[in-house]
Amino acid sequence: MKKLFLLPLLLLVMGCNLDSKKVDADKKFKALNALVTDLDYFTLQKEFKNTKGQLHKRDSLYFEAILANAFNNPEKSNEAIEAFFKTPKAKISDSLAEKMLVTELTNHIHLAEYKAALDINETIQQQYARFLDSTKMEDLKNTHKIWKALENIPAQKINIATDVALPIVKDKVGLSTIATKIGNTTTNFVFDTGANFSVIQRSVAESLGMKIIPAQFDVDAATGLKVKSDLAVAEKLQLGEITVTNVIFLVFDDKDLSFPTIDYQIKGIIGFPVIRALQEIQFTKDALYIPTRPNKYSLKNLAYDEYMPIIQLRHKNDMLRFNFDTGAQSTSLYSKFYKKYKTEIDKNYTKTTLNSGGAGGQVASEGFVLKNVPLAVGKAEATIESLRLFPEKIGVTDTLHGNLGQDFIGQFEVMIISFKYASILFR
């Protein structure tokens, strides 16, 4: 008689084990997804490597897609997304599906596949509207104007036939500029890793004979202000012997790139889509070197949230995440940094008025000025004598600890950025 009860008992035990494994896998998913929300892709890549085998196949593909996207491999990310949507539909929640489509949208943008980006944008709006808050829906409607305007524009292409060294010229406010040839005209444009897209003054675009595409979408400036923009395409752009075709520019009104109080204006900016295509760049004090064949690096301290480059650095014994912005003259600290070190900051510093400027003008806000702040990237360490800390959210700055600028970068002889191997080194 005992044998009659053995099988049901065994199935019961096995059922308990299966339920336990499912609960454990769900807990691990939630813990990893919290890192996605916090834009902590550096911790995510380590934790995912350790727990990948304990996750559901669907969840494993989800994180593979996000990590490949974050570490500059959009093709691999799209492959994972395709496999993700082949798993049983009943096991795919709407929130995960929406996140995967947003990731796929970003991949198509990085690959300059504008028609595909337009189609995904419309799919998200039409099929997932009830799951989107007003901010996300507004952003999708706003960026829809971009991809609609660009749907018939060919993808950007780059040709690096030989190793190239480009002179760097510091402008009036200390930003790095490089000679940029469009048509028969050469103009010094700011070289800015922190710019999501290349940017040009309307009058400069018109003088260069670039066709301006009306779009009138909103762009969030670093100050938190919104700036109206149209689009323009440079059919051919040259950086020394490097040729880039079909380069997309955001077109700002001249006033939005002008700073009359210091008699300064920005004619144009070479932004992330062009810089990323170079695969590896090496900055010295007076030159920008681009090798034909990128070197191999293993730091993996450079990630992206959509178009925003994020660098992992160390402050004291803590690993923090900063926006990486070679176009910023000074490093800034944000509300996330303040929350982490609030007790220490409130004890040692008093608030003061801080002015910040960018496209669209200047804004004033209350904050702190911190003294002698140590920061490190890999083995490279430096102390910044004076840092502005903005304790309240400005624009989209609440997701990172700060913005790394030239006051840190300029303390080193060489800066190497490997987009291919997601690494930044200072020497």
ZATI-532512 format. One line per 8 residues: number of its first residue (from 1); their letters; for each residue z, x, y of C-alpha. Coordinates in steps of 0.05 Angstrom, whole numbers. Example, Ala and Ser with C-alpha at 12.3 -4.5 7.8 and 13.67 -1.06 7.14 Angstrom:
2
1	AS	156 246 -90; 143 273 -21
//
This chain:
427
1	MKKLFLLP	0 0 0; 15 57 47; -59 78 46; -78 11 75; -40 27 138; -64 99 144; -132 85 175; -108 36 228
9	LLLLVMGC	-52 83 246; -101 141 251; -147 101 296; -88 82 339; -69 155 348; -141 174 362; -146 117 412; -84 142 448
17	NLDSKKVD	-113 212 451; -179 186 478; -144 145 531; -102 206 550; -163 249 557; -197 197 600; -137 192 646; -134 268 650
25	ADKKFKAL	-208 273 666; -201 220 720; -142 257 751; -182 322 752; -241 286 784; -197 258 839; -166 326 853; -234 359 857
33	NALVTDLD	-264 304 899; -206 312 949; -233 383 960; -302 354 975; -272 308 1027; -235 367 1058; -299 410 1059; -263 462 1017
41	YFTLQKEF	-323 482 976; -293 552 963; -233 525 925; -278 472 893; -324 524 862; -264 560 830; -229 497 805; -294 466 779
49	KNTKGQLH	-309 529 739; -241 523 705; -243 448 691; -317 433 682; -310 424 607; -255 373 616; -295 326 660; -341 268 642
57	KRDSLYFE	-414 289 641; -429 244 701; -373 276 742; -394 346 722; -465 333 747; -435 303 811; -398 368 828; -456 411 806
65	AILANAFN	-500 375 856; -449 381 913; -436 455 900; -509 474 895; -522 437 960; -462 471 994; -483 541 971; -555 537 992
73	NPEKSNEA	-592 517 929; -623 449 946; -673 452 888; -617 460 837; -577 406 871; -634 357 866; -641 372 791; -567 355 781
81	IEAFFKTP	-575 291 822; -635 270 780; -594 281 716; -535 244 747; -575 181 758; -599 184 686; -528 173 660; -511 100 643
89	KAKISDSL	-513 59 707; -451 21 687; -411 86 693; -436 103 763; -395 73 819; -429 54 885; -387 106 923; -411 163 877
97	AEKMLVTE	-483 138 880; -480 136 956; -452 207 959; -506 232 913; -561 200 955; -531 230 1019; -531 298 985; -603 288 963
105	LTNHIHLA	-621 269 1034; -592 335 1059; -630 373 1005; -696 343 1027; -681 361 1099; -666 433 1080; -732 435 1042; -768 405 1103
113	EYKAALDI	-790 346 1060; -785 296 1117; -820 237 1084; -773 242 1024; -714 246 1073; -739 183 1107; -744 145 1041; -674 164 1020
121	NETIQQQY	-646 146 1088; -677 77 1082; -652 68 1011; -580 83 1032; -584 35 1091; -615 -21 1049; -575 -15 984; -508 12 1006
129	ARFLDSTK	-497 -19 1075; -436 -58 1052; -402 7 1031; -415 44 1096; -370 43 1156; -399 33 1226; -400 107 1241; -440 125 1179
137	MEDLKNTH	-489 68 1189; -498 87 1262; -512 159 1241; -564 137 1189; -599 93 1240; -598 150 1291; -626 203 1244; -677 154 1216
145	KIWKALEN	-712 163 1283; -720 237 1268; -748 231 1198; -793 173 1218; -822 216 1274; -832 275 1227; -855 239 1163; -926 266 1169
153	IPAQKINI	-908 336 1193; -920 391 1141; -860 430 1115; -838 494 1151; -865 557 1119; -846 630 1131; -881 696 1118; -842 761 1117
161	ATDVALPI	-894 813 1099; -852 875 1114; -781 896 1134; -772 877 1207; -725 903 1262; -721 859 1324; -687 881 1389; -628 839 1411
169	VKDKVGLS	-620 826 1485; -554 798 1510; -564 744 1563; -522 730 1624; -464 700 1585; -467 750 1528; -506 709 1477; -556 745 1431
177	TIATKIGN	-628 730 1446; -692 752 1411; -764 753 1434; -797 690 1408; -872 682 1412; -903 612 1413; -978 610 1428; -992 668 1475
185	TTTNFVFD	-924 665 1510; -862 706 1491; -794 680 1513; -724 703 1497; -690 649 1457; -617 648 1436; -608 665 1362; -554 616 1340
193	TGANFSVI	-529 603 1269; -486 547 1296; -546 505 1319; -565 453 1266; -637 454 1292; -677 497 1339; -674 471 1411; -720 477 1471
201	QRSVAESL	-719 455 1544; -769 400 1558; -803 440 1614; -810 501 1568; -840 459 1512; -890 429 1560; -909 497 1589; -921 524 1519
209	GMKIIPAQ	-968 465 1504; -924 438 1448; -936 366 1430; -873 326 1445; -857 270 1396; -816 214 1429; -755 197 1388; -696 189 1436
217	FDVDAATG	-641 200 1384; -570 221 1399; -545 292 1387; -471 309 1385; -457 369 1429; -399 416 1416; -362 384 1474; -361 316 1440
225	LKVKSDLA	-413 289 1489; -478 257 1465; -546 283 1488; -612 247 1482; -667 286 1448; -741 282 1430; -778 327 1381; -831 380 1385
233	VAEKLQLG	-868 422 1333; -887 495 1342; -947 502 1296; -937 577 1296; -877 617 1318; -871 693 1313; -809 736 1311; -839 806 1312
241	EITVTNVI	-883 809 1250; -850 748 1218; -891 684 1223; -861 615 1217; -905 553 1217; -888 481 1232; -821 495 1266; -784 433 1289
249	FLVFDDKD	-750 435 1357; -703 386 1388; -726 374 1460; -670 368 1511; -678 351 1583; -671 414 1626; -605 390 1656; -573 387 1587
257	LSFPTIDY	-585 461 1576; -566 481 1647; -499 505 1674; -506 505 1750; -435 529 1763; -453 597 1734; -528 594 1751; -546 596 1677
265	QIKGIIGF	-594 559 1632; -617 563 1560; -693 562 1552; -690 554 1477; -650 565 1414; -672 590 1346; -629 548 1299; -608 542 1227
273	PVIRALQE	-673 519 1193; -710 582 1217; -651 629 1207; -637 604 1137; -709 616 1117; -701 690 1132; -656 694 1070; -618 755 1096
281	IQFTKDAL	-605 781 1166; -567 843 1188; -540 847 1258; -524 912 1294; -503 919 1367; -574 919 1392; -620 898 1335; -632 845 1282
289	YIPTRPNK	-658 872 1216; -692 827 1164; -708 858 1096; -768 834 1057; -726 831 993; -655 805 1002; -599 848 974; -550 818 924
297	YSLKNLAY	-480 800 946; -423 765 911; -372 744 965; -393 671 963; -356 659 1029; -411 621 1064; -422 547 1050; -454 488 1086
305	DEYMPIIQ	-434 417 1102; -503 386 1112; -528 433 1167; -463 464 1189; -448 535 1164; -376 544 1141; -344 612 1132; -281 626 1092
313	LRHKNDML	-232 673 1127; -160 694 1122; -104 685 1172; -39 717 1150; -37 697 1076; -76 632 1083; -149 621 1068; -180 579 1123
321	RFNFDTGA	-248 549 1138; -285 559 1204; -352 538 1231; -394 601 1234; -427 604 1302; -461 667 1327; -480 628 1390; -407 620 1411
329	QSTSLYSK	-381 674 1458; -309 662 1437; -272 637 1376; -236 569 1381; -182 537 1339; -181 463 1323; -133 407 1306; -131 426 1232
337	FYKKYKTE	-104 495 1250; -53 463 1297; -27 416 1243; -20 474 1194; 20 518 1242; 48 465 1289; 121 487 1285; 105 559 1302
345	IDKNYTKT	57 541 1358; 102 490 1392; 159 541 1390; 120 598 1422; 68 567 1468; 62 513 1522; 2 469 1535; -49 484 1589
353	TLNSGGAG	-117 457 1612; -176 483 1573; -249 476 1595; -305 476 1543; -379 474 1554; -443 464 1515; -505 421 1514; -491 361 1558
361	GQVASEGF	-442 394 1605; -368 412 1607; -304 376 1589; -231 391 1603; -174 379 1554; -103 400 1541; -89 456 1491; -58 523 1479
369	VLKNVPLA	-78 596 1490; -54 637 1431; -46 713 1435; -63 768 1386; -87 726 1328; -105 766 1264; -166 742 1224; -202 773 1165
377	VGKAEATI	-268 761 1130; -268 795 1062; -242 865 1074; -260 864 1149; -199 851 1193; -194 842 1268; -145 816 1319; -168 770 1375
385	ESLRLFPE	-127 780 1438; -134 710 1466; -154 646 1430; -160 575 1454; -130 521 1409; -152 449 1418; -97 407 1384; -136 341 1389
393	KIGVTDTL	-202 324 1356; -264 343 1396; -328 314 1369; -330 330 1294; -282 389 1296; -224 359 1257; -251 378 1188; -246 454 1199
401	HGNLGQDF	-193 502 1225; -237 532 1279; -302 561 1303; -315 636 1294; -349 668 1353; -371 734 1383; -301 758 1401; -290 769 1326
409	IGQFEVMI	-362 786 1307; -370 837 1363; -313 880 1337; -356 905 1280; -417 950 1279; -456 910 1228; -456 837 1206; -495 817 1144
417	ISFKYASI	-511 744 1129; -541 730 1062; -565 659 1058; -594 671 989; -527 694 961; -481 653 1007; -444 714 1032; -423 743 1100
425	LFR	-399 815 1108; -375 856 1167; -374 932 1171
//
